[in-house]
Amino acid sequence: MSWALDAGKIGLTALIIFAVVQVSERNTLLAAVLASVPIVSVLAMIWMNHDGQSAEEISGFAKDIAWLLIPSLLIFIVMPLLIERGWEFYPALGAGLLTTILGYFLMIQIMGKYGSVA
């Protein structure tokens, strides 16, 4: 029965992404609101709880997400800025992703230095 639960998790996640894309065709602001809600994080914490992880583990997961939100914002700053300056979509997306990855690396280093990472 575990495979059925896993398939349900995958299906629900895919449905959420599909819904955001469909809504974006009609209203980009509403799609942005839906995409900005931490649905994936909330679902992950629900699945973690369902799979028997402790409240402390889930709390640590939530705290790590909070710290990693900071570098994840870089893609949403860098990519539009580059597009506005004439970059094509995919190079701007790539640069935004690279900046975000570097931001994650730096934040993880900072978190490790101050004891936030296990």
ROTIPA-963180 format. One record per residue: residue in one letter; x, y, z of N, C-alpha, C in turn. Coordinates in steps of 0.02 Angstrom, whole numbers. Layout:
<bakes>
bake code: A n_X: X n_Y: Y n_Z: Z ca_X: X ca_Y: Y ca_Z: Z c_X: X c_Y: Y c_Z: Z
...
</bakes>
This chain:
<bakes>
bake code: M n_X: 41 n_Y: -60 n_Z: 0 ca_X: 0 ca_Y: 0 ca_Z: 0 c_X: 43 c_Y: 63 c_Z: 0
bake code: S n_X: 107 n_Y: 57 n_Z: 18 ca_X: 152 ca_Y: 115 ca_Z: 20 c_X: 158 c_Y: 146 c_Z: -49
bake code: W n_X: 160 n_Y: 106 n_Z: -102 ca_X: 167 ca_Y: 132 ca_Z: -170 c_X: 106 c_Y: 174 c_Z: -187
bake code: A n_X: 46 n_Y: 155 n_Z: -163 ca_X: -14 ca_Y: 193 ca_Z: -177 c_X: -11 c_Y: 262 c_Z: -143
bake code: L n_X: 13 n_Y: 263 n_Z: -82 ca_X: 20 ca_Y: 327 ca_Z: -47 c_X: 72 c_Y: 371 c_Z: -82
bake code: D n_X: 128 n_Y: 341 n_Z: -102 ca_X: 179 ca_Y: 379 ca_Z: -139 c_X: 150 c_Y: 406 c_Z: -204
bake code: A n_X: 112 n_Y: 366 n_Z: -239 ca_X: 82 ca_Y: 388 ca_Z: -302 c_X: 33 c_Y: 445 c_Z: -289
bake code: G n_X: -3 n_Y: 441 n_Z: -234 ca_X: -49 ca_Y: 495 ca_Z: -215 c_X: -12 c_Y: 560 c_Z: -201
bake code: K n_X: 44 n_Y: 555 n_Z: -166 ca_X: 86 ca_Y: 614 ca_Z: -152 c_X: 109 c_Y: 646 c_Z: -217
bake code: I n_X: 134 n_Y: 605 n_Z: -262 ca_X: 158 ca_Y: 630 ca_Z: -326 c_X: 101 c_Y: 661 c_Z: -366
bake code: G n_X: 44 n_Y: 628 n_Z: -366 ca_X: -14 ca_Y: 654 ca_Z: -402 c_X: -38 c_Y: 720 c_Z: -376
bake code: L n_X: -41 n_Y: 727 n_Z: -310 ca_X: -63 ca_Y: 789 ca_Z: -280 c_X: -15 c_Y: 846 c_Z: -295
bake code: T n_X: 50 n_Y: 832 n_Z: -290 ca_X: 101 ca_Y: 882 ca_Z: -305 c_X: 96 c_Y: 904 c_Z: -378
bake code: A n_X: 89 n_Y: 856 n_Z: -424 ca_X: 82 ca_Y: 873 ca_Z: -495 c_X: 19 c_Y: 913 c_Z: -508
bake code: L n_X: -35 n_Y: 897 n_Z: -474 ca_X: -98 ca_Y: 933 ca_Z: -482 c_X: -90 c_Y: 1006 c_Z: -460
bake code: I n_X: -55 n_Y: 1018 n_Z: -407 ca_X: -44 ca_Y: 1086 ca_Z: -383 c_X: -5 c_Y: 1126 c_Z: -435
bake code: I n_X: 49 n_Y: 1097 n_Z: -461 ca_X: 89 ca_Y: 1132 ca_Z: -512 c_X: 46 c_Y: 1145 c_Z: -574
bake code: F n_X: 9 n_Y: 1096 n_Z: -595 ca_X: -35 ca_Y: 1103 ca_Z: -653 c_X: -86 c_Y: 1159 c_Z: -642
bake code: A n_X: -115 n_Y: 1162 n_Z: -582 ca_X: -164 ca_Y: 1214 ca_Z: -567 c_X: -133 c_Y: 1283 c_Z: -570
bake code: V n_X: -73 n_Y: 1291 n_Z: -544 ca_X: -40 ca_Y: 1357 ca_Z: -547 c_X: -28 c_Y: 1377 c_Z: -619
bake code: V n_X: -5 n_Y: 1331 n_Z: -661 ca_X: 7 ca_Y: 1347 ca_Z: -732 c_X: -59 c_Y: 1366 c_Z: -766
bake code: Q n_X: -112 n_Y: 1329 n_Z: -753 ca_X: -176 ca_Y: 1345 ca_Z: -784 c_X: -203 c_Y: 1413 c_Z: -762
bake code: V n_X: -198 n_Y: 1428 n_Z: -698 ca_X: -221 ca_Y: 1492 ca_Z: -673 c_X: -179 c_Y: 1548 c_Z: -703
bake code: S n_X: -114 n_Y: 1537 n_Z: -713 ca_X: -70 ca_Y: 1589 ca_Z: -739 c_X: -90 c_Y: 1611 c_Z: -809
bake code: E n_X: -124 n_Y: 1568 n_Z: -846 ca_X: -147 ca_Y: 1587 ca_Z: -913 c_X: -203 c_Y: 1638 c_Z: -910
bake code: R n_X: -237 n_Y: 1642 n_Z: -853 ca_X: -293 ca_Y: 1689 ca_Z: -846 c_X: -276 c_Y: 1748 c_Z: -802
bake code: N n_X: -234 n_Y: 1736 n_Z: -750 ca_X: -221 ca_Y: 1788 ca_Z: -701 c_X: -153 c_Y: 1774 c_Z: -669
bake code: T n_X: -102 n_Y: 1811 n_Z: -691 ca_X: -34 ca_Y: 1797 ca_Z: -666 c_X: -27 c_Y: 1815 c_Z: -592
bake code: L n_X: -63 n_Y: 1867 n_Z: -569 ca_X: -57 ca_Y: 1885 ca_Z: -498 c_X: -86 c_Y: 1829 c_Z: -454
bake code: L n_X: -144 n_Y: 1803 n_Z: -472 ca_X: -173 ca_Y: 1748 ca_Z: -433 c_X: -128 c_Y: 1687 c_Z: -435
bake code: A n_X: -99 n_Y: 1673 n_Z: -493 ca_X: -53 ca_Y: 1616 ca_Z: -498 c_X: 8 c_Y: 1627 c_Z: -454
bake code: A n_X: 32 n_Y: 1689 n_Z: -452 ca_X: 89 ca_Y: 1705 ca_Z: -409 c_X: 72 c_Y: 1695 c_Z: -335
bake code: V n_X: 11 n_Y: 1715 n_Z: -317 ca_X: -11 ca_Y: 1704 ca_Z: -247 c_X: -12 c_Y: 1629 c_Z: -232
bake code: L n_X: -41 n_Y: 1590 n_Z: -277 ca_X: -44 ca_Y: 1518 ca_Z: -266 c_X: 26 c_Y: 1487 c_Z: -263
bake code: A n_X: 71 n_Y: 1510 n_Z: -307 ca_X: 138 ca_Y: 1482 ca_Z: -308 c_X: 178 c_Y: 1504 c_Z: -247
bake code: S n_X: 162 n_Y: 1562 n_Z: -219 ca_X: 201 ca_Y: 1587 ca_Z: -162 c_X: 181 c_Y: 1555 c_Z: -96
bake code: V n_X: 122 n_Y: 1527 n_Z: -94 ca_X: 100 ca_Y: 1491 ca_Z: -34 c_X: 145 c_Y: 1430 c_Z: -26
bake code: P n_X: 172 n_Y: 1418 n_Z: 32 ca_X: 220 ca_Y: 1362 ca_Z: 40 c_X: 186 c_Y: 1294 c_Z: 40
bake code: I n_X: 148 n_Y: 1280 n_Z: -13 ca_X: 110 ca_Y: 1218 ca_Z: -17 c_X: 156 c_Y: 1157 c_Z: -14
bake code: V n_X: 211 n_Y: 1159 n_Z: -50 ca_X: 257 ca_Y: 1102 ca_Z: -51 c_X: 285 c_Y: 1090 c_Z: 19
bake code: S n_X: 305 n_Y: 1144 n_Z: 53 ca_X: 332 ca_Y: 1137 ca_Z: 120 c_X: 280 c_Y: 1110 c_Z: 168
bake code: V n_X: 219 n_Y: 1135 n_Z: 164 ca_X: 166 ca_Y: 1111 ca_Z: 208 c_X: 151 c_Y: 1037 c_Z: 194
bake code: L n_X: 146 n_Y: 1020 n_Z: 130 ca_X: 134 ca_Y: 949 ca_Z: 113 c_X: 192 c_Y: 905 c_Z: 138
bake code: A n_X: 253 n_Y: 929 n_Z: 129 ca_X: 311 ca_Y: 889 ca_Z: 152 c_X: 306 c_Y: 878 c_Z: 228
bake code: M n_X: 288 n_Y: 930 n_Z: 265 ca_X: 282 ca_Y: 921 ca_Z: 338 c_X: 225 c_Y: 873 c_Z: 356
bake code: I n_X: 171 n_Y: 876 n_Z: 319 ca_X: 116 ca_Y: 829 ca_Z: 330 c_X: 139 c_Y: 758 c_Z: 316
bake code: W n_X: 175 n_Y: 748 n_Z: 259 ca_X: 200 ca_Y: 681 ca_Z: 242 c_X: 250 c_Y: 658 c_Z: 295
bake code: M n_X: 294 n_Y: 703 n_Z: 318 ca_X: 342 ca_Y: 685 ca_Z: 370 c_X: 307 c_Y: 662 c_Z: 433
bake code: N n_X: 256 n_Y: 699 n_Z: 453 ca_X: 217 ca_Y: 680 ca_Z: 513 c_X: 183 c_Y: 613 c_Z: 502
bake code: H n_X: 153 n_Y: 604 n_Z: 444 ca_X: 119 ca_Y: 541 ca_Z: 428 c_X: 168 c_Y: 483 c_Z: 428
bake code: D n_X: 230 n_Y: 495 n_Z: 406 ca_X: 280 ca_Y: 442 ca_Z: 403 c_X: 314 c_Y: 430 c_Z: 470
bake code: G n_X: 293 n_Y: 467 n_Z: 523 ca_X: 317 ca_Y: 453 ca_Z: 590 c_X: 377 c_Y: 494 c_Z: 614
bake code: Q n_X: 396 n_Y: 546 n_Z: 578 ca_X: 451 ca_Y: 587 ca_Z: 602 c_X: 427 c_Y: 628 c_Z: 662
bake code: S n_X: 473 n_Y: 643 n_Z: 706 ca_X: 455 ca_Y: 677 ca_Z: 767 c_X: 440 c_Y: 751 c_Z: 755
bake code: A n_X: 405 n_Y: 781 n_Z: 802 ca_X: 389 ca_Y: 852 ca_Z: 798 c_X: 453 c_Y: 893 c_Z: 796
bake code: E n_X: 505 n_Y: 870 n_Z: 832 ca_X: 569 ca_Y: 906 ca_Z: 833 c_X: 602 c_Y: 905 c_Z: 764
bake code: E n_X: 599 n_Y: 848 n_Z: 729 ca_X: 627 ca_Y: 843 ca_Z: 662 c_X: 589 c_Y: 889 c_Z: 614
bake code: I n_X: 524 n_Y: 890 n_Z: 620 ca_X: 483 ca_Y: 932 ca_Z: 576 c_X: 496 c_Y: 1006 c_Z: 592
bake code: S n_X: 504 n_Y: 1022 n_Z: 656 ca_X: 519 ca_Y: 1090 ca_Z: 676 c_X: 587 c_Y: 1112 c_Z: 647
bake code: G n_X: 636 n_Y: 1069 n_Z: 649 ca_X: 702 ca_Y: 1084 ca_Z: 621 c_X: 697 c_Y: 1095 c_Z: 546
bake code: F n_X: 658 n_Y: 1053 n_Z: 513 ca_X: 646 ca_Y: 1060 ca_Z: 441 c_X: 616 c_Y: 1129 c_Z: 426
bake code: A n_X: 566 n_Y: 1148 n_Z: 465 ca_X: 533 ca_Y: 1213 ca_Z: 454 c_X: 582 c_Y: 1271 c_Z: 465
bake code: K n_X: 624 n_Y: 1266 n_Z: 517 ca_X: 674 ca_Y: 1318 ca_Z: 529 c_X: 724 c_Y: 1323 c_Z: 472
bake code: D n_X: 746 n_Y: 1266 n_Z: 446 ca_X: 793 ca_Y: 1266 ca_Z: 390 c_X: 761 c_Y: 1298 c_Z: 329
bake code: I n_X: 698 n_Y: 1283 n_Z: 317 ca_X: 662 ca_Y: 1315 ca_Z: 261 c_X: 662 c_Y: 1390 c_Z: 269
bake code: A n_X: 648 n_Y: 1414 n_Z: 330 ca_X: 645 ca_Y: 1486 ca_Z: 342 c_X: 711 c_Y: 1519 c_Z: 324
bake code: W n_X: 767 n_Y: 1489 n_Z: 344 ca_X: 832 ca_Y: 1518 ca_Z: 327 c_X: 847 c_Y: 1514 c_Z: 253
bake code: L n_X: 825 n_Y: 1461 n_Z: 220 ca_X: 840 ca_Y: 1452 ca_Z: 149 c_X: 793 c_Y: 1491 c_Z: 104
bake code: L n_X: 741 n_Y: 1520 n_Z: 132 ca_X: 698 ca_Y: 1564 ca_Z: 92 c_X: 736 c_Y: 1625 c_Z: 67
bake code: I n_X: 782 n_Y: 1649 n_Z: 107 ca_X: 819 ca_Y: 1709 ca_Z: 90 c_X: 856 c_Y: 1700 c_Z: 23
bake code: P n_X: 898 n_Y: 1648 n_Z: 15 ca_X: 931 ca_Y: 1641 ca_Z: -51 c_X: 883 c_Y: 1620 c_Z: -106
bake code: S n_X: 828 n_Y: 1587 n_Z: -89 ca_X: 781 ca_Y: 1567 ca_Z: -142 c_X: 748 c_Y: 1627 c_Z: -176
bake code: L n_X: 748 n_Y: 1684 n_Z: -142 ca_X: 719 ca_Y: 1744 ca_Z: -171 c_X: 763 c_Y: 1772 c_Z: -227
bake code: L n_X: 826 n_Y: 1753 n_Z: -229 ca_X: 871 ca_Y: 1780 ca_Z: -279 c_X: 847 c_Y: 1769 c_Z: -351
bake code: I n_X: 819 n_Y: 1710 n_Z: -365 ca_X: 796 ca_Y: 1696 ca_Z: -433 c_X: 741 c_Y: 1746 c_Z: -454
bake code: F n_X: 700 n_Y: 1765 n_Z: -406 ca_X: 644 ca_Y: 1810 ca_Z: -421 c_X: 665 c_Y: 1883 c_Z: -425
bake code: I n_X: 727 n_Y: 1896 n_Z: -406 ca_X: 755 ca_Y: 1963 ca_Z: -413 c_X: 799 c_Y: 1966 c_Z: -475
bake code: V n_X: 843 n_Y: 1918 n_Z: -483 ca_X: 892 ca_Y: 1918 ca_Z: -537 c_X: 859 c_Y: 1906 c_Z: -605
bake code: M n_X: 817 n_Y: 1855 n_Z: -612 ca_X: 788 ca_Y: 1838 ca_Z: -676 c_X: 748 c_Y: 1896 c_Z: -707
bake code: P n_X: 700 n_Y: 1925 n_Z: -671 ca_X: 663 ca_Y: 1981 ca_Z: -702 c_X: 707 c_Y: 2040 c_Z: -718
bake code: L n_X: 756 n_Y: 2053 n_Z: -676 ca_X: 802 ca_Y: 2109 ca_Z: -688 c_X: 840 c_Y: 2099 c_Z: -754
bake code: L n_X: 864 n_Y: 2038 n_Z: -765 ca_X: 900 ca_Y: 2024 ca_Z: -826 c_X: 855 c_Y: 2026 c_Z: -888
bake code: I n_X: 795 n_Y: 2001 n_Z: -882 ca_X: 747 ca_Y: 2004 ca_Z: -938 c_X: 732 c_Y: 2076 c_Z: -955
bake code: E n_X: 722 n_Y: 2118 n_Z: -904 ca_X: 709 ca_Y: 2189 ca_Z: -917 c_X: 768 c_Y: 2223 c_Z: -950
bake code: R n_X: 828 n_Y: 2196 n_Z: -942 ca_X: 888 ca_Y: 2224 ca_Z: -973 c_X: 903 c_Y: 2192 c_Z: -1041
bake code: G n_X: 855 n_Y: 2153 n_Z: -1067 ca_X: 862 ca_Y: 2126 ca_Z: -1134 c_X: 885 c_Y: 2055 c_Z: -1140
bake code: W n_X: 896 n_Y: 2021 n_Z: -1085 ca_X: 916 ca_Y: 1950 ca_Z: -1089 c_X: 857 c_Y: 1909 c_Z: -1113
bake code: E n_X: 871 n_Y: 1854 n_Z: -1148 ca_X: 820 ca_Y: 1806 ca_Z: -1166 c_X: 800 c_Y: 1766 c_Z: -1104
bake code: F n_X: 742 n_Y: 1733 n_Z: -1108 ca_X: 714 ca_Y: 1698 ca_Z: -1050 c_X: 762 c_Y: 1646 c_Z: -1021
bake code: Y n_X: 785 n_Y: 1599 n_Z: -1062 ca_X: 825 ca_Y: 1543 ca_Z: -1034 c_X: 892 c_Y: 1565 c_Z: -1006
bake code: P n_X: 929 n_Y: 1609 n_Z: -1039 ca_X: 991 ca_Y: 1633 ca_Z: -1007 c_X: 976 c_Y: 1670 c_Z: -941
bake code: A n_X: 923 n_Y: 1709 n_Z: -939 ca_X: 905 ca_Y: 1744 ca_Z: -877 c_X: 885 c_Y: 1695 c_Z: -823
bake code: L n_X: 847 n_Y: 1644 n_Z: -842 ca_X: 828 ca_Y: 1592 ca_Z: -794 c_X: 889 c_Y: 1555 c_Z: -768
bake code: G n_X: 935 n_Y: 1538 n_Z: -813 ca_X: 996 ca_Y: 1505 ca_Z: -793 c_X: 1038 c_Y: 1546 c_Z: -745
bake code: A n_X: 1044 n_Y: 1611 n_Z: -760 ca_X: 1082 ca_Y: 1655 ca_Z: -716 c_X: 1047 c_Y: 1662 c_Z: -648
bake code: G n_X: 980 n_Y: 1665 n_Z: -649 ca_X: 943 ca_Y: 1668 ca_Z: -586 c_X: 952 c_Y: 1605 c_Z: -545
bake code: L n_X: 950 n_Y: 1547 n_Z: -578 ca_X: 960 ca_Y: 1484 ca_Z: -543 c_X: 1031 c_Y: 1479 c_Z: -516
bake code: L n_X: 1080 n_Y: 1499 n_Z: -556 ca_X: 1149 ca_Y: 1496 ca_Z: -532 c_X: 1159 c_Y: 1542 c_Z: -472
bake code: T n_X: 1130 n_Y: 1601 n_Z: -475 ca_X: 1134 ca_Y: 1647 ca_Z: -418 c_X: 1101 c_Y: 1617 c_Z: -356
bake code: T n_X: 1045 n_Y: 1585 n_Z: -366 ca_X: 1010 ca_Y: 1553 ca_Z: -310 c_X: 1051 c_Y: 1496 c_Z: -281
bake code: I n_X: 1081 n_Y: 1455 n_Z: -324 ca_X: 1123 ca_Y: 1400 ca_Z: -300 c_X: 1182 c_Y: 1427 c_Z: -260
bake code: L n_X: 1213 n_Y: 1479 n_Z: -284 ca_X: 1268 ca_Y: 1510 ca_Z: -247 c_X: 1243 c_Y: 1538 c_Z: -180
bake code: G n_X: 1184 n_Y: 1568 n_Z: -181 ca_X: 1154 ca_Y: 1593 ca_Z: -119 c_X: 1141 c_Y: 1537 c_Z: -70
bake code: Y n_X: 1115 n_Y: 1480 n_Z: -95 ca_X: 1104 ca_Y: 1422 ca_Z: -51 c_X: 1170 c_Y: 1400 c_Z: -20
bake code: F n_X: 1222 n_Y: 1394 n_Z: -62 ca_X: 1287 ca_Y: 1372 ca_Z: -37 c_X: 1311 c_Y: 1418 c_Z: 19
bake code: L n_X: 1308 n_Y: 1483 n_Z: 7 ca_X: 1330 ca_Y: 1531 ca_Z: 57 c_X: 1288 c_Y: 1527 c_Z: 121
bake code: M n_X: 1222 n_Y: 1522 n_Z: 113 ca_X: 1178 ca_Y: 1518 ca_Z: 172 c_X: 1191 c_Y: 1455 c_Z: 212
bake code: I n_X: 1202 n_Y: 1399 n_Z: 178 ca_X: 1216 ca_Y: 1337 ca_Z: 213 c_X: 1282 c_Y: 1343 c_Z: 251
bake code: Q n_X: 1331 n_Y: 1377 n_Z: 222 ca_X: 1394 ca_Y: 1389 ca_Z: 257 c_X: 1381 c_Y: 1430 c_Z: 320
bake code: I n_X: 1342 n_Y: 1482 n_Z: 313 ca_X: 1326 ca_Y: 1526 ca_Z: 370 c_X: 1288 c_Y: 1486 c_Z: 424
bake code: M n_X: 1239 n_Y: 1447 n_Z: 402 ca_X: 1200 ca_Y: 1407 ca_Z: 449 c_X: 1245 c_Y: 1357 c_Z: 486
bake code: G n_X: 1291 n_Y: 1326 n_Z: 449 ca_X: 1337 ca_Y: 1279 ca_Z: 481 c_X: 1382 c_Y: 1312 c_Z: 531
bake code: K n_X: 1404 n_Y: 1372 n_Z: 516 ca_X: 1448 ca_Y: 1409 ca_Z: 561 c_X: 1413 c_Y: 1425 c_Z: 626
bake code: Y n_X: 1349 n_Y: 1440 n_Z: 623 ca_X: 1313 ca_Y: 1459 ca_Z: 682 c_X: 1271 c_Y: 1402 c_Z: 712
bake code: G n_X: 1283 n_Y: 1341 n_Z: 690 ca_X: 1253 ca_Y: 1283 ca_Z: 720 c_X: 1180 c_Y: 1270 c_Z: 701
bake code: S n_X: 1158 n_Y: 1298 n_Z: 644 ca_X: 1088 ca_Y: 1288 ca_Z: 624 c_X: 1079 c_Y: 1225 c_Z: 582
bake code: V n_X: 1134 n_Y: 1196 n_Z: 557 ca_X: 1130 ca_Y: 1137 ca_Z: 514 c_X: 1156 c_Y: 1077 c_Z: 553
bake code: A n_X: 1118 n_Y: 1023 n_Z: 550 ca_X: 1138 ca_Y: 962 ca_Z: 586 c_X: 1198 c_Y: 930 c_Z: 555
</bakes>
